[in-house]
């Protein structure tokens, strides 16, 4: 059985919630590395009943704090949030044989800092 990535699990969840979602992370063959949009977005999603664009950073449960720190350290995050968009970090882990997600919504709390 093929292993499902955190990105694929997040896409499925978003679509089940009524979002139109697509992957914006890209693989750069020359350096064998992945690059996120603005350094912290794997997926963008829009919902017909919500304003703005949702950015999603998706990872394993153990790396959720690292991904939050990565987003907070990026200057484009303030502009993203100030423009009326939002960011959520999905941390996936398997509990009792079932995939579960811990979500952390990143909000603008002051100039230059998000939490």
N, C-alpha and C positions, 0 to 999 in steps of 0.2 A: 504494500500500500504506500502510495506517495505521501511524503510529508507536506503538510499545508503550512505555508509561511504565515507569519503574523500579518503581513500585508494582505494576503488573500482572505484571512479571517476577518480583518477590518473591513475590507471591501464588501464581503458578504453581509456583515452586520449592518453597515451603512445602507446598503440597497434594501435590506429587509425593513429598515426604518423609513424608507421612502426617498432616500437621497439618490441623486445621479452622481456617481463618483468615478474618478479615474486616477490612475497612478501617474505621478509626475516625477518620481525618482527615476534616474536613468543609470544604466551601466556603461562605464567608460572602458572599453576593451583595452586600450593602450596601457592603462595603469591597473587594470583588473580591480576596479573599485566602483562603488555606487555613489552617486551624488544626488542629494536631496534638493528640491526647490528651496532656494534661500538658505540652504544648509540645515533645514529642520522640517520640511514637509515631504511626506511620502505620497500622500493622497490629497486631492482637493475634491470637495463635494458641495453640491448645491441642493437645496430642498425647496419645493414650490411654496411651502408655507412659512419659510424663514428668510430673514434678510441677511445678506452678506454671504461670503464664501467660507466654508469650514475647511481649515487645514488640519490634517491628521498626521501625526508622527506615530508610527507603530513599531513595537518592539516586543521582546520577551519581558515577562514580569520583573525579572531581576534587573533589567536595564532601564526600567522606567525612570528612576531618579537621574540617571546619566543623561537621558534624552531631554528631561526637563531642564537640566543645567545647560545642555547644548543649545536649546532654544532660547533660554534666558540670556545667554551670552551673545546673541546675534542682534545687531542693531536694526535689522529689517523687521524684527518682531514688533517693535513699538509702532512702526508705520503700518504694519499689517493690522494690528488690533485697532489703532486709531482710525483706520479707514472703514471700520465697521465689520471687519472679518473676525473670525474666531479660530482658536487653536485648541485641539484636544490631543492628549497623548494616550494611546492605548497600550497597556502592558498586559500581554497574554501569558497565562500559565494554565497548566493542567491540574485540576483538583478532582480527586476521586474519579479519574478517567475521563473527565469532561473539561473542555476548554472554557475558561472564564476570562473576562477582561476587567481590568481595573482602569477606570478612566480618570484622567486629571485634566480639568479645563483650565487653560492658562488665561488669565485676565490682566488687563492693564491696571496697575494700582498707582502708579505715579510716572512721571517722565523718566524714561530710561530704565525702568524696572518692571518686570512682569512676575506674577506669582500665581 
